[in-house]
Amino acid sequence: MYKTQKNHIRCDKQTYKLLRELCHLSQNLYNYSLYLVRRYFFENGKRLRYERVYHLVKENENYKLLPSQVAQQTVQAVDEAFKSFLGLLAAKKGGNSVNKVSIPPVFAQGWNVPSHISKGPVQDNRG
């Protein structure tokens, strides 16, 4: 059984807009990172590791606008999702899994990807 926790945040409009923008930037960065990893997998049949993805995305506008910890954890989430996919794929080839294995999906426009915001102030880096 999986348990989730949904948090409702009560805040003013300015804070709400900032959090919404952070989630949108995080979604864009997740999709861009996933695109790079998927493309590499289909071209080479191997996983593109986090260390290489980081160097490819660090010049992306979404990466620059997010706080560094949030951006890094977003890229790490892609790496973890793809590692899980490859592990399930290997298990299926070995005959251990009967479930359908699908590649991690791209988030559709309008979804709110969680931004990994730790305790402490959030700054607006948009200038």
PASEBA-1860 file (N, C-alpha, C; in nm, 3 decimals):
! residues 127
1> MYKTQKNH> 0.084/-0.117/0.000/0.000/0.000/0.000/0.089/0.124/0.000 ~ 0.055/0.218/-0.084/0.128/0.344/-0.091/0.052/0.451/-0.015 ~ 0.125/0.530/0.059/0.064/0.639/0.132/0.117/0.770/0.077 ~ 0.030/0.864/0.061/0.072/0.997/0.015/0.020/1.100/0.113 ~ 0.084/1.214/0.109/0.041/1.324/0.193/0.022/1.444/0.103 ~ -0.095/1.504/0.111/-0.124/1.622/0.032/-0.130/1.740/0.127 ~ -0.050/1.840/0.099/-0.045/1.958/0.185/-0.114/2.075/0.117 ~ -0.204/2.137/0.187/-0.269/2.258/0.138/-0.201/2.377/0.205
9> IRCDKQTY> -0.150/2.465/0.124/-0.077/2.580/0.177/-0.164/2.704/0.165 ~ -0.181/2.769/0.276/-0.256/2.895/0.275/-0.153/3.008/0.273 ~ -0.160/3.088/0.168/-0.063/3.196/0.154/-0.125/3.311/0.074 ~ -0.052/3.420/0.069/-0.102/3.533/-0.009/-0.081/3.508/-0.158 ~ -0.138/3.595/-0.240/-0.135/3.574/-0.385/0.008/3.577/-0.441 ~ 0.092/3.662/-0.388/0.229/3.673/-0.438/0.307/3.544/-0.412 ~ 0.294/3.489/-0.292/0.361/3.363/-0.259/0.305/3.249/-0.343 ~ 0.172/3.247/-0.363/0.109/3.144/-0.444/0.163/3.148/-0.588
17> KLLRELCH> 0.172/3.268/-0.644/0.224/3.280/-0.781/0.369/3.234/-0.790 ~ 0.448/3.265/-0.690/0.588/3.223/-0.688/0.599/3.070/-0.680 ~ 0.520/3.009/-0.592/0.523/2.863/-0.581/0.473/2.797/-0.709 ~ 0.371/2.854/-0.770/0.319/2.800/-0.896/0.426/2.809/-1.006 ~ 0.498/2.921/-1.009/0.605/2.939/-1.108/0.719/2.839/-1.084 ~ 0.754/2.817/-0.958/0.858/2.718/-0.926/0.817/2.578/-0.971 ~ 0.692/2.543/-0.949/0.643/2.413/-0.994/0.646/2.402/-1.146 ~ 0.611/2.510/-1.214/0.612/2.510/-1.361/0.755/2.496/-1.413
25> LSQNLYNY> 0.850/2.568/-1.354/0.989/2.557/-1.395/1.043/2.418/-1.368 ~ 1.004/2.361/-1.255/1.047/2.227/-1.220/0.992/2.125/-1.320 ~ 0.867/2.143/-1.360/0.806/2.056/-1.461/0.882/2.065/-1.593 ~ 0.913/2.186/-1.636/0.986/2.205/-1.762/1.124/2.140/-1.755 ~ 1.192/2.157/-1.644/1.325/2.097/-1.628/1.316/1.944/-1.626 ~ 1.216/1.890/-1.558/1.195/1.746/-1.554/1.174/1.692/-1.696 ~ 1.086/1.757/-1.772/1.057/1.711/-1.908/1.180/1.721/-1.998 ~ 1.255/1.828/-1.986/1.375/1.845/-2.068/1.480/1.739/-2.033
33> SLYLVRRY> 1.500/1.715/-1.905/1.596/1.613/-1.862/1.552/1.475/-1.908 ~ 1.424/1.447/-1.895/1.371/1.318/-1.938/1.386/1.301/-2.089 ~ 1.365/1.409/-2.165/1.382/1.403/-2.310/1.526/1.363/-2.344 ~ 1.623/1.425/-2.278/1.764/1.392/-2.304/1.796/1.248/-2.270 ~ 1.746/1.201/-2.156/1.773/1.064/-2.112/1.707/0.964/-2.205 ~ 1.582/0.990/-2.244/1.511/0.899/-2.334/1.578/0.893/-2.470 ~ 1.616/1.010/-2.524/1.680/1.014/-2.655/1.811/0.935/-2.653 ~ 1.890/0.952/-2.547/2.016/0.879/-2.535/1.990/0.728/-2.526
41> FFENGKRL> 1.887/0.690/-2.450/1.854/0.549/-2.435/1.814/0.487/-2.569 ~ 1.731/0.556/-2.646/1.686/0.502/-2.774/1.798/0.498/-2.877 ~ 1.892/0.593/-2.869/2.003/0.595/-2.964/2.113/0.495/-2.928 ~ 2.142/0.478/-2.799/2.257/0.398/-2.755/2.221/0.273/-2.676 ~ 2.097/0.263/-2.630/2.058/0.147/-2.552/2.113/0.148/-2.411 ~ 2.163/0.261/-2.365/2.220/0.273/-2.231/2.154/0.389/-2.158 ~ 2.175/0.390/-2.026/2.122/0.499/-1.943/2.220/0.615/-1.941 ~ 2.168/0.734/-1.957/2.248/0.855/-1.942/2.247/0.890/-1.794
49> RYERVYHL> 2.362/0.883/-1.732/2.374/0.901/-1.588/2.352/1.047/-1.545 ~ 2.316/1.064/-1.418/2.288/1.196/-1.363/2.404/1.293/-1.384 ~ 2.525/1.245/-1.365/2.642/1.332/-1.376/2.653/1.394/-1.515 ~ 2.619/1.319/-1.618/2.625/1.371/-1.755/2.505/1.458/-1.786 ~ 2.389/1.419/-1.734/2.268/1.499/-1.758/2.285/1.637/-1.695 ~ 2.343/1.641/-1.576/2.364/1.768/-1.507/2.441/1.867/-1.594 ~ 2.547/1.819/-1.658/2.627/1.909/-1.742/2.553/1.951/-1.868 ~ 2.458/1.872/-1.912/2.379/1.909/-2.029/2.269/2.009/-1.996
57> VKENENYK> 2.213/2.002/-1.876/2.099/2.088/-1.842/2.137/2.212/-1.763 ~ 2.257/2.221/-1.713/2.290/2.334/-1.624/2.285/2.469/-1.695 ~ 2.290/2.471/-1.827/2.278/2.596/-1.902/2.135/2.624/-1.946 ~ 2.042/2.533/-1.913/1.902/2.550/-1.949/1.841/2.664/-1.867 ~ 1.753/2.740/-1.927/1.692/2.855/-1.860/1.614/2.813/-1.736 ~ 1.543/2.703/-1.744/1.465/2.655/-1.629/1.556/2.619/-1.512 ~ 1.672/2.559/-1.543/1.768/2.522/-1.439/1.822/2.648/-1.371 ~ 1.851/2.749/-1.449/1.908/2.872/-1.394/1.809/2.948/-1.307
65> LLPSQVAQ> 1.680/2.942/-1.342/1.580/3.018/-1.267/1.539/2.951/-1.136 ~ 1.559/2.821/-1.128/1.525/2.750/-1.004/1.638/2.761/-0.902 ~ 1.606/2.755/-0.773/1.713/2.744/-0.674/1.793/2.617/-0.702 ~ 1.924/2.621/-0.678/2.011/2.512/-0.721/1.971/2.377/-0.662 ~ 1.933/2.374/-0.535/1.896/2.247/-0.473/1.769/2.190/-0.538 ~ 1.673/2.276/-0.568/1.550/2.232/-0.634/1.580/2.177/-0.772 ~ 1.665/2.246/-0.847/1.700/2.203/-0.982/1.773/2.068/-0.979 ~ 1.868/2.054/-0.889/1.943/1.929/-0.880/1.852/1.812/-0.842
73> QTVQAVDE> 1.762/1.834/-0.748/1.674/1.726/-0.706/1.573/1.690/-0.814 ~ 1.537/1.787/-0.896/1.447/1.758/-1.009/1.516/1.668/-1.110 ~ 1.643/1.698/-1.141/1.719/1.616/-1.234/1.744/1.478/-1.173 ~ 1.768/1.472/-1.043/1.787/1.344/-0.977/1.660/1.260/-0.980 ~ 1.544/1.324/-0.976/1.417/1.250/-0.984/1.405/1.180/-1.119 ~ 1.453/1.245/-1.225/1.453/1.181/-1.357/1.546/1.060/-1.356 ~ 1.663/1.077/-1.297/1.760/0.967/-1.291/1.702/0.848/-1.215 ~ 1.636/0.875/-1.102/1.576/0.767/-1.023/1.464/0.697/-1.099
81> AFKSFLGL> 1.381/0.776/-1.169/1.270/0.717/-1.245/1.324/0.627/-1.357 ~ 1.430/0.671/-1.424/1.484/0.591/-1.533/1.557/0.468/-1.481 ~ 1.624/0.480/-1.367/1.688/0.362/-1.307/1.583/0.258/-1.271 ~ 1.472/0.303/-1.219/1.364/0.212/-1.183/1.309/0.143/-1.308 ~ 1.291/0.220/-1.415/1.243/0.164/-1.542/1.337/0.056/-1.592 ~ 1.467/0.084/-1.590/1.564/-0.014/-1.640/1.569/-0.137/-1.550 ~ 1.552/-0.119/-1.421/1.548/-0.232/-1.330/1.427/-0.321/-1.356 ~ 1.312/-0.261/-1.380/1.193/-0.338/-1.413/1.207/-0.408/-1.547
89> LAAKKGGN> 1.272/-0.341/-1.642/1.295/-0.400/-1.773/1.385/-0.523/-1.762 ~ 1.489/-0.512/-1.681/1.579/-0.625/-1.660/1.507/-0.740/-1.589 ~ 1.421/-0.706/-1.492/1.346/-0.809/-1.420/1.250/-0.880/-1.515 ~ 1.189/-0.805/-1.604/1.096/-0.866/-1.699/1.169/-0.959/-1.795 ~ 1.287/-0.917/-1.840/1.366/-1.002/-1.929/1.411/-1.129/-1.857 ~ 1.435/-1.118/-1.728/1.476/-1.233/-1.648/1.359/-1.323/-1.609 ~ 1.238/-1.280/-1.640/1.120/-1.360/-1.610/1.065/-1.338/-1.471 ~ 1.113/-1.239/-1.399/1.069/-1.216/-1.261/0.946/-1.127/-1.252
97> SVNKVSIP> 0.913/-1.055/-1.357/0.804/-0.960/-1.351/0.704/-0.990/-1.462 ~ 0.578/-0.987/-1.428/0.476/-1.010/-1.529/0.400/-0.882/-1.562 ~ 0.425/-0.777/-1.487/0.356/-0.650/-1.510/0.410/-0.580/-1.634 ~ 0.328/-0.493/-1.688/0.369/-0.413/-1.803/0.473/-0.310/-1.757 ~ 0.580/-0.298/-1.833/0.685/-0.202/-1.801/0.677/-0.089/-1.903 ~ 0.665/0.034/-1.855/0.659/0.148/-1.946/0.763/0.251/-1.905 ~ 0.810/0.321/-2.005/0.913/0.423/-1.985/0.852/0.540/-1.907 ~ 0.929/0.610/-1.824/0.873/0.722/-1.747/0.807/0.825/-1.839
105> PVFAQGWN> 0.686/0.868/-1.806/0.613/0.960/-1.893/0.658/1.105/-1.878 ~ 0.634/1.181/-1.981/0.656/1.325/-1.979/0.534/1.388/-1.914 ~ 0.554/1.486/-1.828/0.442/1.553/-1.764/0.373/1.645/-1.864 ~ 0.241/1.635/-1.870/0.164/1.720/-1.961/0.160/1.862/-1.909 ~ 0.136/1.955/-1.999/0.127/2.096/-1.962/0.014/2.113/-1.861 ~ 0.036/2.192/-1.760/-0.066/2.218/-1.660/-0.051/2.133/-1.534 ~ 0.035/2.033/-1.535/0.058/1.953/-1.416/0.147/2.031/-1.322 ~ 0.134/2.004/-1.196/0.222/2.066/-1.097/0.320/1.963/-1.047
113> VPSHISKG> 0.441/1.970/-1.098/0.547/1.881/-1.051/0.595/1.934/-0.918 ~ 0.607/1.848/-0.818/0.652/1.897/-0.688/0.793/1.957/-0.697 ~ 0.808/2.073/-0.641/0.940/2.132/-0.627/0.992/2.091/-0.492 ~ 1.114/2.044/-0.487/1.174/1.995/-0.364/1.231/2.114/-0.287 ~ 1.147/2.180/-0.214/1.188/2.300/-0.142/1.212/2.262/0.003 ~ 1.335/2.283/0.048/1.367/2.252/0.187/1.327/2.369/0.275 ~ 1.346/2.351/0.403/1.314/2.458/0.496/1.403/2.577/0.468 ~ 1.348/2.693/0.484/1.426/2.814/0.462/1.358/2.903/0.360
121> PVQDNRG> 1.409/3.022/0.343/1.343/3.116/0.252/1.361/3.076/0.105 ~ 1.261/3.108/0.025/1.267/3.086/-0.119/1.286/3.222/-0.184 ~ 1.385/3.233/-0.268/1.413/3.361/-0.333/1.365/3.359/-0.476 ~ 1.325/3.475/-0.525/1.281/3.489/-0.663/1.403/3.525/-0.747 ~ 1.451/3.430/-0.830/1.571/3.451/-0.911/1.541/3.503/-1.050 ~ 1.418/3.542/-1.074/1.381/3.585/-1.209/1.434/3.722/-1.245 ~ 1.483/3.796/-1.149/1.545/3.926/-1.176/1.453/4.035/-1.171
END
